Amino acid sequence: MAEAVLESLLAALRAGSLDEWLRRRRRIARWLARHWLGPLHGAAGETLDAAHPAAAVELLLRWAVGQLRPDRAALAEPIARDAWLDRTSWRPVLALACQLGFVAVPAFRERYRGHADEAAASQLCGLWAVGASTYYRYLDKGKRALAQCLRGVPASAEQRLALRALAGEHAAARCALAGPESRAAWHTRHGAAAQVAGDSLAALWHLAQAGDTAGVTRTLQRHSVELANEAETEAIVDAVQAAAASPRERVELQLARAALARMRGDAAGEQAHHEQALRLAAEAGDTLLLGIVYGALGKFHEPRDLDRAFACYQDSVEHLRRCGLGEDAGAAVEVIEEYVATLVRLAWLYALRNDPRAHALLERAQAVAGRYTLSPAALAMLEQTWGECLRRAGDLPRALEHKHRALLLYERIDDRQAILKTCGNLSLIYGEAKDFMRARDYAQRVLALAGTMTVEPEILASTHMNLGVAWFWQSDYGRARDEYQQALDIAMRHRLHRVAGLAHYNLAEVAYLQFKQSGDALDERRGDAHAAAATAIWPHESDPTHAQATKRLKRDILGPAEDRARDRMLPSEAAAHYAEIADVQHQRELLALPGAPAEHVRAHLAIARAYLAIAMKEREAALALIERHALGDGFAGELDTLRRTFERELTREQRLAAAWREASADLISAQRCQAVLARLLEAGSLNKSGYANLCELSPATASKHLVTLAERGLLVQTGRGPATRYTLPA
């Protein structure tokens, strides 16, 4: 059938009636347009009319005949003398190309002298010294090979890029684009037009041809969903990467390639591109690039390792501060954008832990954003995170307002992944608000698109989770369990540990509730298994709240109702010393914000003063009672012990400071040594992530330092795995 259709098509081409032939055979025309002509139309711009595809089909045939060349070069490339005269492997393609008028038969007068208007078939018979029947066997063989080439779909990037290159040369000839400058301008114009038309792959190709590396990067970032699984994308980006001149271009291309890997669910590839970007930024010594890359690394680690995400975001903020960011209005808007984005990401991590310090970070980001004109993407991220914080605070109406504003901003810039993520968030909030129809609608919108386009694994898993929550609120535990299980499968497949922990927690909750209804011991065992899995997989150090909630889950669901009372009294210390505890909380929020070291020192000292004030108030209260009730000498011993304890602690602190300064000088600076010791004296213990944050180190380096300090007798290690803590010797 393919050979018969091709025979008819070639006859129409030779007769000059190809346009009419395609109009009469619309199914074939649509098939060609769908499978073959897209790259040609995308690359040729206005020089090929999609409404009249005859010219594009002729170009396609020229390309396909070129594919039959034994050397696989383009048809327009020169053909050697021996290929024309002596090599029989070339004769099918030469017979076909000459019959269609794509190639003229050259004059080899020592072999054959033909007359001026002699047909190509007769000339070739003379050159090859064969009869007409042999010539037509060569021609039929060429046609069969051509039919075989065109009956499939151009799957390889090499084939599709060759089609685009041919169309580009056609356009250059039609538009008389003589020099590189005119060609670059033409490609730039058509790259913009392709973006408007929604052809992101054509836009990427045109911008690459124009040498616009920044434009290629923007297109990859903006249209990563569409470009992630296109065969040509990697080949185009490889060529652009090789030609990138500046460190900035190379770093940004690596980050864009990481985004493509994330779309494909390729975590190893995503991490490799991030690490390559980090190496390039470090080699360039560019603090802005380092700040950008650390922010991207934090986003990568967020669903996998919250400790590392925190460390990366802190590194990002520190590098951005070094770029000249201050309270004045002189910092570059680009630096401000990255700074605000990192603050918002940090706030998001705090929100995931139900930590109210997220509000302080968001307020700082909002204050900075209010002094500058930020991009819709930065504002949308801010709105998105405000919505999550308000949801966790129980203010669902305001949470919905912020989420819908974020959705409008993402729709304005056509950020498909962010749109999907926001729809998933809206599903969760509407479920909590008991608007189950809208909750299901937003979740199904994401899942429906996942069947037609690439969706980030984290977004897909979270959407299944949110849909499960909607069914859970309706007490449909069977459907909730199915959705949670799908979320768990996706999370485990892509090593999304935080999402997997949530899925296990939710599955345990459903199992315990089903056990409460049915009394089936299998449900109880299923709940125990999921609770144990959640406890094992959870990032305990960075999210102790959820770990504790998992341990209490069975008791809370199956225990007496009063165990789950919603109202709680203030902690006794907050009730007795409200002003001091409030001041401590305020200073903790300041410490969560990026700031100059001197500001953090003042915050730590303010906390120490607050606790000293509490101690003094308690002592004064005791003295007042002693005086009021004439208990003078009865408590002289206790008061003396209190005084000696205070003096002893001061002496111990001084002794420890001297020992640490001497024994840790080769590891950390004196200032960081003092900060670590102050944290140990204040909190009693320290974990790996806390040490890494104080000393601005990676988790791996922090772990090595702590082991060394323990070996030197400065610390004592307790616990194992995520529960490992380090304390001062007794």
C-alpha positions in Angstrom: 0.0 0.0 0.0 2.8 2.4 0.9 4.5 1.7 -2.5 1.2 2.3 -4.4 0.5 5.6 -2.6 4.1 6.7 -3.2 3.9 5.8 -6.9 0.8 8.0 -7.2 2.4 10.8 -5.2 5.6 10.8 -7.3 3.5 10.8 -10.5 1.6 13.9 -9.2 5.0 15.6 -8.4 6.3 15.0 -11.9 3.1 16.2 -13.4 3.1 19.4 -11.3 -0.3 18.5 -9.8 0.9 17.7 -6.2 -1.3 20.4 -4.6 -4.4 19.0 -6.3 -3.4 15.4 -5.4 -3.1 16.3 -1.7 -6.5 18.1 -1.7 -8.2 15.0 -3.1 -6.5 12.7 -0.6 -7.1 14.5 2.7 -6.4 11.6 5.0 -3.0 11.1 3.5 -2.3 14.8 3.7 -3.3 14.9 7.4 -1.1 11.8 8.1 1.9 13.5 6.4 1.2 16.8 8.3 0.9 15.0 11.7 4.0 12.7 11.3 6.4 14.4 8.9 5.7 18.0 8.1 5.8 19.6 11.6 9.6 20.1 11.7 9.6 21.5 8.2 6.8 24.1 8.9 8.3 24.9 12.2 11.7 25.7 10.7 10.7 27.3 7.4 8.5 30.0 8.9 6.4 31.9 6.3 8.3 30.3 3.4 6.1 27.2 3.7 2.3 27.5 3.8 0.7 24.9 6.0 -2.6 25.5 4.2 -0.9 24.5 0.9 1.5 21.6 1.9 2.7 20.7 -1.6 6.0 22.7 -1.2 6.6 21.0 2.2 5.9 17.6 0.8 8.4 18.2 -2.0 11.0 19.2 0.5 10.2 16.0 2.5 10.7 13.9 -0.6 14.1 15.6 -1.3 15.1 14.8 2.3 13.9 11.2 2.1 15.7 10.6 -1.2 18.8 11.9 0.4 18.4 9.3 3.2 18.8 6.6 0.5 22.4 7.8 -0.3 24.9 5.2 0.8 26.9 7.9 2.5 23.8 9.3 4.3 24.8 12.9 3.3 22.2 15.4 2.2 21.0 15.1 -1.3 22.4 18.5 -2.2 26.0 17.4 -1.2 28.3 16.7 -4.1 28.4 13.1 -5.4 31.7 11.6 -6.4 32.5 10.6 -10.0 32.9 6.9 -9.1 29.5 6.9 -7.5 28.0 8.1 -10.7 29.8 5.8 -13.0 30.9 2.6 -11.3 29.3 2.0 -7.9 26.1 0.0 -8.4 24.9 0.7 -4.8 24.3 4.3 -5.8 22.2 3.6 -8.8 18.7 3.2 -7.2 19.0 6.6 -5.5 20.5 8.3 -8.5 17.8 6.9 -10.8 15.1 8.2 -8.4 16.7 11.6 -7.8 17.3 12.2 -11.5 13.8 11.1 -12.5 12.2 13.5 -10.0 14.4 16.3 -11.1 16.1 16.7 -7.8 19.5 16.1 -9.3 20.8 16.8 -12.8 22.8 14.1 -14.6 26.4 15.5 -15.0 28.2 15.3 -18.3 30.8 12.5 -18.5 31.6 12.8 -22.2 34.3 10.2 -22.2 31.6 7.7 -21.2 28.5 8.9 -23.0 27.6 11.9 -25.2 23.9 12.7 -25.0 22.0 15.5 -26.7 20.9 18.6 -24.8 17.2 17.7 -24.2 17.7 14.0 -23.7 15.7 12.4 -20.8 17.5 11.6 -17.6 16.6 7.9 -17.9 18.2 7.7 -21.4 21.3 9.5 -20.1 21.7 7.1 -17.2 21.3 4.1 -19.4 24.1 5.5 -21.5 26.4 6.2 -18.6 25.8 2.8 -17.0 25.7 0.9 -20.3 22.5 -0.8 -19.4 19.2 -1.4 -21.0 15.9 0.3 -20.1 14.7 -2.8 -18.2 17.8 -2.7 -15.9 17.4 1.0 -15.4 13.7 0.6 -14.3 14.7 -2.2 -11.9 17.1 0.3 -10.3 14.3 2.9 -10.2 11.8 0.4 -8.7 14.3 -0.5 -6.0 14.8 3.2 -5.1 11.0 3.7 -4.9 10.6 0.7 -2.6 13.4 2.0 -0.3 11.7 5.4 -0.4 8.3 3.9 0.6 10.0 2.0 3.4 11.6 5.3 4.7 8.4 7.3 4.6 5.9 4.6 5.9 7.2 5.1 9.5 7.5 8.1 11.8 10.7 10.1 12.1 11.6 9.0 15.7 15.3 9.9 15.9 16.5 13.3 16.7 19.0 13.1 13.8 16.2 12.7 11.3 14.0 15.5 12.6 16.9 17.9 12.9 17.9 17.1 9.3 14.4 18.0 8.2 14.6 21.3 10.1 18.1 22.0 8.6 16.7 21.4 5.1 13.7 23.7 5.7 16.1 26.3 7.1 18.2 26.3 4.0 15.1 26.5 1.9 14.0 29.6 3.9 17.4 31.2 3.6 17.3 30.8 -0.1 13.8 32.1 -0.4 14.5 35.1 1.8 18.0 35.8 0.5 19.6 35.5 3.9 23.2 35.9 2.8 25.2 36.6 6.0 25.2 35.2 9.5 23.7 38.5 10.9 20.7 38.4 8.7 20.1 34.7 9.4 20.4 35.3 13.2 17.8 38.1 13.0 15.5 35.9 10.9 15.7 33.0 13.3 15.2 35.3 16.4 12.1 36.7 14.8 10.7 33.2 14.0 11.7 31.9 17.5 9.4 34.5 19.1 6.6 33.7 16.6 6.9 30.0 17.3 6.5 30.7 21.1 3.4 32.7 20.4 2.1 29.9 18.2 2.8 27.3 21.0 5.5 25.4 19.1 8.1 25.4 21.8 10.4 22.9 20.0 10.5 25.2 16.9 11.2 28.1 19.1 14.1 26.3 20.8 15.5 25.3 17.4 15.3 28.9 16.0 16.9 30.4 19.0 19.7 27.8 18.9 20.3 28.7 15.2 20.4 32.4 16.2 23.1 31.7 18.8 20.8 33.1 21.5 21.9 30.9 24.5 19.9 33.0 27.0 16.8 32.6 24.8 17.3 28.8 24.7 17.7 28.7 28.4 14.5 30.7 29.0 12.6 28.5 26.6 13.8 25.4 28.4 12.7 26.8 31.7 9.4 28.0 30.5 8.4 25.0 28.4 10.1 22.2 30.2 6.9 20.2 30.3 6.5 20.1 26.5 10.2 19.8 25.7 11.1 17.1 28.3 10.4 14.1 26.1 10.9 15.6 22.6 13.6 13.6 20.8 15.3 16.7 19.4 15.6 18.7 22.7 18.8 17.0 24.1 20.6 17.2 20.7 19.7 20.9 20.3 20.9 21.7 23.9 24.1 19.7 23.5 25.0 21.9 20.5 24.2 25.1 22.4 26.1 23.9 25.5 29.2 23.3 23.4 29.0 26.8 22.0 28.2 28.6 25.2 30.8 31.3 25.8 30.3 32.6 29.4 30.2 30.7 32.7 26.7 32.2 33.3 25.4 30.7 30.1 26.9 27.3 30.9 25.5 27.3 34.5 22.0 28.3 33.4 21.9 25.7 30.7 22.9 23.0 33.3 20.0 24.2 35.6 17.6 24.1 32.6 18.7 20.6 31.8 18.2 19.6 35.4 14.6 20.9 35.1 14.2 18.6 32.0 15.5 15.6 33.9 13.0 16.5 36.7 10.2 16.4 34.2 11.2 12.9 33.1 11.5 11.7 36.7 15.3 11.2 36.3 16.5 12.1 39.8 20.1 10.9 39.1 20.3 13.0 35.9 18.8 16.0 37.7 21.3 15.8 40.5 24.2 15.4 38.1 23.2 18.6 36.2 22.9 20.5 39.5 26.3 19.4 40.7 27.8 20.2 37.3 26.3 23.7 37.6 27.7 24.1 41.1 31.2 23.1 39.8 31.0 25.7 37.0 29.8 28.4 39.3 32.6 27.6 41.8 35.2 27.7 39.1 33.9 31.0 37.9 34.0 32.4 41.5 30.6 34.1 40.9 28.7 34.5 44.1 25.4 35.3 42.3 25.6 32.1 40.3 26.5 30.1 43.5 23.4 31.6 45.2 21.2 30.6 42.3 22.6 27.1 42.1 22.4 26.4 45.8 18.7 27.5 45.7 18.1 25.0 42.8 19.9 22.3 44.8 17.7 23.1 47.8 14.6 22.6 45.6 16.0 19.2 44.4 16.6 18.0 48.0 13.3 19.3 49.4 11.2 16.2 48.8 14.1 13.9 49.6 16.2 15.3 52.5 15.0 18.4 54.3 18.3 18.8 56.2 20.2 19.2 53.0 17.5 21.4 51.6 17.8 23.7 54.6 21.6 23.8 54.3 21.4 24.6 50.5 18.9 27.4 51.0 21.1 28.9 53.8 24.1 28.8 51.5 22.0 30.4 48.8 21.0 33.3 51.1 24.6 33.8 52.2 26.0 34.0 48.7 23.2 36.3 47.6 23.9 38.6 50.5 27.5 38.8 49.4 26.3 40.1 46.0 25.6 43.5 47.7 22.0 42.9 48.9 21.2 45.3 51.8 18.5 47.5 53.0 19.3 50.1 50.4 17.6 50.1 47.0 20.9 49.7 45.0 20.9 45.9 44.7 20.3 44.4 41.3 16.7 43.3 40.7 18.1 39.9 39.6 19.7 39.4 43.1 16.5 40.6 44.8 14.5 38.0 42.8 16.7 35.2 43.8 16.9 36.4 47.4 13.1 36.6 47.7 12.7 33.2 46.1 15.1 31.6 48.6 13.4 33.3 51.5 10.1 31.9 50.2 11.6 28.4 49.8 12.9 28.5 53.3 9.5 29.6 54.5 7.9 26.6 52.6 10.2 24.2 54.4 9.3 25.7 57.8 5.6 25.4 56.8 6.1 21.8 56.0 7.2 21.3 59.6 4.3 23.4 61.0 6.9 25.9 62.3 5.5 29.4 62.8 8.8 30.9 61.8 7.6 30.5 58.2 5.5 33.7 58.8 8.6 35.7 59.7 10.4 34.7 56.6 7.3 35.5 54.4 6.9 38.9 56.0 10.6 39.6 55.3 10.1 38.4 51.7 7.0 40.5 51.4 8.8 43.6 52.7 11.6 43.2 50.2 9.2 42.5 47.3 7.3 45.7 48.2 10.3 47.8 47.4 10.9 46.3 43.9 9.0 45.4 40.8 9.4 41.6 40.8 8.5 39.1 38.1 5.1 37.4 38.1 6.9 34.1 38.9 8.5 35.5 42.1 5.2 37.0 43.2 3.3 33.8 42.4 5.7 31.8 44.6 5.2 34.2 47.4 1.4 33.9 47.1 1.6 30.1 46.9 3.6 29.9 50.1 1.3 32.3 52.0 -1.6 30.1 51.0 0.1 27.0 52.5 1.0 28.8 55.7 -2.6 30.1 56.1 -4.0 26.6 55.4 -1.9 25.2 58.1 -3.0 28.0 60.4 -6.6 27.0 59.7 -7.5 30.2 57.8 -8.9 28.4 54.7 -10.7 31.4 53.1 -7.6 33.5 53.0 -5.5 30.5 52.0 -7.8 30.0 49.0 -7.5 33.7 48.1 -3.7 33.5 48.0 -3.7 30.2 46.0 -6.1 31.6 43.4 -3.9 34.7 43.0 -0.9 32.4 42.5 -2.8 30.4 39.9 -3.7 33.5 38.0 0.0 34.6 38.0 1.2 31.2 36.8 -1.4 31.1 34.1 -0.3 34.6 32.9 3.3 33.3 32.4 2.1 29.9 31.2 4.2 27.9 33.8 2.5 24.5 33.3 4.1 22.7 36.2 3.4 25.5 38.7 -0.2 25.6 37.4 -0.5 21.8 38.1 1.1 22.1 41.5 -1.3 25.0 42.5 -4.3 23.0 41.3 -3.1 20.1 43.5 -2.8 22.5 46.4 -6.3 23.9 45.8 -7.7 20.3 45.8 -6.3 19.9 49.3 -7.7 23.1 50.6 -11.1 22.6 49.1 -11.1 19.1 50.6 -10.4 20.6 54.1 -13.1 23.2 53.5 -15.6 20.3 52.8 -16.1 21.5 49.2 -15.5 18.1 47.8 -16.8 18.7 44.3 -14.1 21.4 43.7 -11.5 19.3 45.5 -12.1 16.4 43.1 -12.3 18.7 40.1 -8.9 20.3 40.7 -7.2 17.0 41.4 -8.8 15.4 38.3 -7.6 18.3 36.3 -4.0 17.4 37.2 -4.4 13.7 36.7 -6.1 14.2 33.3 -3.2 16.3 32.0 -0.8 13.7 33.3 -2.2 11.3 30.7 -1.3 13.7 27.9 1.9 15.5 29.1 4.9 15.0 31.4 4.1 15.9 35.0 6.7 16.1 37.8 6.6 12.9 39.9 6.3 15.0 43.1 3.3 16.9 41.8 1.6 13.7 40.6 2.2 11.9 43.9 1.0 14.9 45.9 -2.2 15.2 43.7 -3.1 11.6 44.4 -2.5 12.3 48.1 -4.8 15.3 48.0 -7.5 13.5 46.2 -7.2 10.8 48.8 -7.7 13.4 51.5 -10.9 14.6 49.8 -12.2 11.0 49.9 -11.0 10.7 53.5 -13.0 13.7 54.6 -16.1 12.1 53.1 -15.3 8.9 55.2 -14.8 6.9 51.9 -11.8 5.1 53.3 -11.6 2.6 50.4 -11.1 5.3 47.7 -8.8 7.3 50.0 -6.6 4.2 50.5 -6.4 3.6 46.7 -5.2 7.2 46.1 -2.8 7.1 49.0 -1.3 3.9 47.7 -0.8 5.4 44.2 0.9 8.4 45.8 3.2 6.0 47.8 4.1 3.9 44.7 5.1 7.1 42.8 7.1 8.5 45.7 8.9 5.2 46.3 9.7 4.9 42.6 11.3 8.3 42.6 12.8 8.3 46.1 10.6 11.2 47.3 11.1 10.3 51.0 9.0 13.1 52.5 6.0 12.3 50.3 6.4 8.6 51.0 6.4 9.3 54.7 3.1 11.2 54.4 1.6 8.5 52.3 2.5 5.8 54.8 1.1 8.0 57.6 -2.2 8.5 55.8 -2.4 4.8 54.9 -1.9 4.0 58.6 -4.6 6.5 59.6 -7.1 4.9 57.2 -6.2 1.4 58.4 -6.7 2.3 62.0 -10.1 4.0 61.3 -11.2 1.0 59.3 -10.1 -1.3 62.2 -12.1 0.9 64.6 -15.2 0.4 62.4 -14.8 -3.3 61.6 -12.7 -4.8 64.3 -10.7 -6.7 61.7 -7.3 -7.4 63.1 -5.8 -7.3 59.5 -6.6 -3.6 59.4 -4.8 -3.1 62.7 -1.8 -4.9 61.4 -1.9 -2.9 58.2 -1.9 0.3 60.2 1.0 -0.8 62.4 3.0 -1.7 59.3 2.4 1.7 57.6 3.1 3.6 60.9 6.4 1.7 61.3 7.3 2.4 57.6 6.5 6.1 58.1 8.7 6.2 61.2 11.5 4.5 59.4 11.5 6.7 56.3 10.7 10.0 57.8 13.5 12.6 57.9 13.4 12.7 61.8 16.0 15.3 62.5 14.5 18.0 60.2 10.8 17.1 60.9 10.3 15.9 64.5 6.7 17.0 64.6 5.5 14.5 62.0 7.7 11.7 63.5 6.1 12.3 66.9 2.6 12.5 65.3 3.2 9.1 63.6 4.2 7.5 67.0 1.0 8.9 68.6 -1.3 8.1 65.7 -2.6 4.7 66.9 -3.3 6.0 70.4 -5.0 9.2 69.1 -7.4 7.2 66.9 -8.1 4.2 69.0 -7.7 5.9 72.5 -10.4 7.7 74.5 -11.9 10.8 72.8 -10.5 13.1 75.4 -7.0 12.2 74.2 -7.8 14.1 71.0 -9.2 17.3 72.5 -8.6 20.2 70.1 -8.0 22.9 72.6 -4.8 23.0 74.5 -3.5 25.2 77.3 -0.5 27.3 76.9 2.7 25.7 78.1 3.3 26.5 81.7 6.4 28.5 81.1 4.7 30.7 78.5 1.9 31.4 80.9 4.2 32.3 83.8 6.7 34.3 81.8 4.8 35.4 78.7 6.9 38.5 77.9 10.2 36.7 78.2 9.1 33.6 76.2 7.6 35.9 73.6 10.9 37.7 73.3 12.7 34.3 73.0 10.3 33.3 70.2 10.9 36.6 68.5 14.6 36.2 68.6 14.3 32.6 67.3 12.4 34.0 64.3 15.2 36.5 63.7 17.7 33.7 63.8 15.7 31.9 61.2 16.1 34.8 58.9 19.3 35.4 56.9 21.3 38.2 58.4 24.7 39.5 59.3 26.6 37.5 62.0 26.5 40.5 64.4 22.7 40.5 64.2 22.6 36.7 65.1 25.0 37.3 68.0 22.7 40.0 69.4 19.7 37.6 69.1 21.5 34.8 70.9 22.5 37.3 73.7 18.9 38.5 73.9 17.7 34.9 74.4 20.3 34.5 77.2 19.1 37.7 78.8 15.5 36.5 78.6 16.3 33.2 80.3 18.4 35.0 82.9 15.4 37.3 83.5 13.2 34.3 84.1 15.8 32.9 86.5 16.0 36.2 88.4 12.1 36.5 88.5 11.9 33.0 90.0 14.6 33.8 92.5 12.9 37.1 93.5 9.6 35.3 93.9 11.2 32.8 96.2 12.9 35.6 98.3 9.6 37.5 98.5 7.9 34.4 99.9 10.7 33.8 102.4 10.4 37.4 103.6 6.6 37.4 103.8 6.5 34.2 105.7 9.6 34.8 107.8 11.4 31.6 106.5 14.8 33.3 106.4 17.3 30.8 107.6 15.3 27.8 106.4 16.3 28.3 102.8 19.8 29.6 103.3 21.3 26.4 102.0 19.2 26.3 98.8 20.0 29.9 98.1 23.7 29.3 98.6 23.5 26.2 96.3 21.8 28.4 93.7 24.6 31.0 93.9 27.3 28.3 93.7 25.6 26.7 90.7 25.5 30.0 88.9 29.1 30.6 89.6 30.1 27.0 88.7 28.3 27.2 85.3 30.1 30.4 84.5 33.5 28.8 85.4 32.6 25.7 83.4 31.7 27.8 80.4 34.9 29.6 80.5 36.9 26.4 80.9 35.1 24.8 78.0 35.6 27.8 75.8 39.4 27.6 76.3 39.5 23.9 75.7 37.4 24.2 72.5 39.4 27.1 71.1 42.6 25.1 71.4 41.4 21.7 70.2 39.1 22.8 67.3 41.2 25.6 65.7 42.1 23.4 62.7 38.4 22.6 62.0 36.4 25.8 62.6 37.0 29.5 63.3 36.9 30.9 66.8 33.6 32.7 66.1 31.9 29.5 64.9 33.5 27.5 67.8 31.9 30.0 70.2 28.5 29.6 68.4 28.6 25.8 68.6 29.6 25.9 72.3 26.8 28.4 73.1 24.2 26.1 71.4 25.4 23.1 73.4 25.3 25.0 76.7 21.8 26.4 75.8 20.2 23.3 74.3 22.1 20.5 75.9 22.8 18.7 72.6 23.4 19.2 68.9 22.7 17.1 65.8 24.4 17.0 62.5 22.1 19.5 60.7 22.4 22.0 63.6 26.2 21.9 63.5 26.1 22.2 59.7 23.9 25.3 59.9 26.0 27.0 62.6 29.3 26.3 60.7 27.9 26.7 57.2 29.1 23.3 56.1 27.6 20.5 54.0 26.0 17.6 56.0 28.9 15.3 55.0 31.6 17.7 56.3 29.6 18.4 59.4 29.4 14.6 60.2 33.2 14.3 59.8 33.8 17.3 62.1 31.5 15.9 64.8 33.3 12.5 64.8 36.6 14.3 65.1 35.4 16.4 68.0 34.1 13.3 69.7 37.5 11.5 69.2 39.2 14.5 70.8 37.0 14.3 73.9 35.1 17.5 73.3 31.8 15.8 72.6 30.0 12.6 73.5 27.9 10.8 70.9 24.6 9.2 71.8 21.9 7.5 69.8 22.2 6.0 66.3 21.1 7.0 62.8 18.8 9.9 62.5 18.5 10.0 66.4 22.3 10.7 66.8 23.0 13.6 69.2 26.2 15.1 70.5 26.5 16.5 74.1 29.2 18.0 76.2 31.1 15.6 78.5 29.8 15.4 82.1 
